[in-house]
């Protein structure tokens, strides 16, 4: 029996134009990009003409801010175009060169404009208050008010200079982690459920954990973590260095804690972080119940971490062509109205998206919106993978957020923060899940979709909150002068594992080492935004699905808001108060109800 040769990825030049994005909304050609690049280079010296003059008058300040705004607008177009071209084929040296040249220009411009922030913060408080109220600077009033908030945490010129000089040293721990984790670890080979020898890596580890054969999952788990056990002292040292860096900068800048320091830019109170942890902790019995349902339905005597990723029903097959996926996404988003769906249909059926894999193309998926261009989507769409339909609606959520914001806000206020970014994308996933479950052809398909939703909530709300609690605990240990060692890291993580997975879950000792492999821990107090984002999305999606014109208008106003208000205020106006634990609690109540339905269906 002959075996067909595996299909080869096409070269970029062989991909039909209809399957590629059209970047002409940014630049019609490389030559047009070059022209604006040279124009922007000539503008860099203009920054110097404003040095020492920002407090001179409201007119001078407005002129400087307008110039900075116009410079950034051109720079965004240049940078976005160069970045997107590099993702088409990462081996294309022309576009790698364009991206590198832009980055160099951006560094030079940043250095030229670096005086503006400290000079503005150096203006006398009374004088600044008067400038802010002047009609000449009205378009930048919120921007200046946000800047002034940082005054208590801004040091003298010499102190700021010393902190800035520490930048490369401050990144040493993270760099060491990435080199060890991404380049130096070798995991060997394992056998998959089809008897094929597979190289074990970070990427294949995730694939092996969804194997229908438990032996494959178990072998991959133990072999993978063996490398972390052999390097646990080094990983402990790098993670300790990262935590100590956060603590040092928080103290240097007069924050009460490293947590407060991280939340301050978004104007998020520490209570929001603590409420998240409390709400999830209160709902952990529902999580433990789901894990027991999973164990029973998988007919396992006991359940381990490596049993939590494989779908309970693994024999469901769904196939969507690109056009079919777009149609399903659009039908699911019908509650958002015709402006939303017509705009998205034109983009997805047109050339917003780069659809399929090709040789050298960046892996994964992303949305890349800009003020002047279309909100582009990179996909590596595979018709046989249902998750790619969810990925498409997720990225479409980001893109429509960008589309609405750029059309309803000036440049300086259109770019929404990460805190709210995940709301628009996971909101779309909620609507897709609701649509697919309602239109499921049988109980098995319905159970499969419910299982998918349960695992999404558990991974995004519960797991990320556990990570967030670990970050809080380890930073508090450092702030209290407690040692951060292999033993103390493992003990802290073990305590969380036992609480979050429950008394009837087998926690392998190797799982304590998971805390050493999470890249987000080197950007502390970030992961909680995933949990709050999905919780807000669940609340808002229920509100729109069960509401009327007023609720839809509130949500669309949120999409139009950009960063014209603080994140919590934007969400509150949309109908969800994230200063309260209620949205998280209701998301986990939804989780509990779905678990009971899954138990009935299987």
Secondary structure by P-SEA (a helix, b strand, c coil): ccccccbbbbcccccccccccccccccccaaaaaaaaaaaaaaccccccccccccccaaaaaaaaaaaaaaaaaaaaaaaaaaaaaaaccccaaaaaaaaaaaaaaaaaaaaacaaaaaaaaccaaaaaaaaaccccccaaaaaaaaaccccccccaaaaaaaaaaccccaaaaaaaaaaacccccbbbbbccccbbbbbcccaaaaaaacccaaaaaaaaaaaaaaaaaaaaaaaaaaaaaaaaaaaaaaaaccccaaaaaaccccccaaaaaaaaaaaaaaaaaaaaaaaaaaaaacccccccccccccccccbbbbbcaaaaaaaaaaaaccccaaaaaaaaaaaaccccccccccccccbbbbbbcccccbbbbbbcccccaaaaaaaaaaaaaaaaaaaaaaccccccccccccaaaaaaaaaaaaaaaaaaaacccaaaaaaaaaaaaaaaaaccaaaaaaaaaaaaaaaaaaacccccaaaaaaaaaaaaaaaacccccccccccccccccccccccccaaaaaaaaaaaaaaaaaaaaccaaaaaaaaaaaaccccccaaaaaaaaccccccaaaaaaaaaaaaaaaaaaaaac
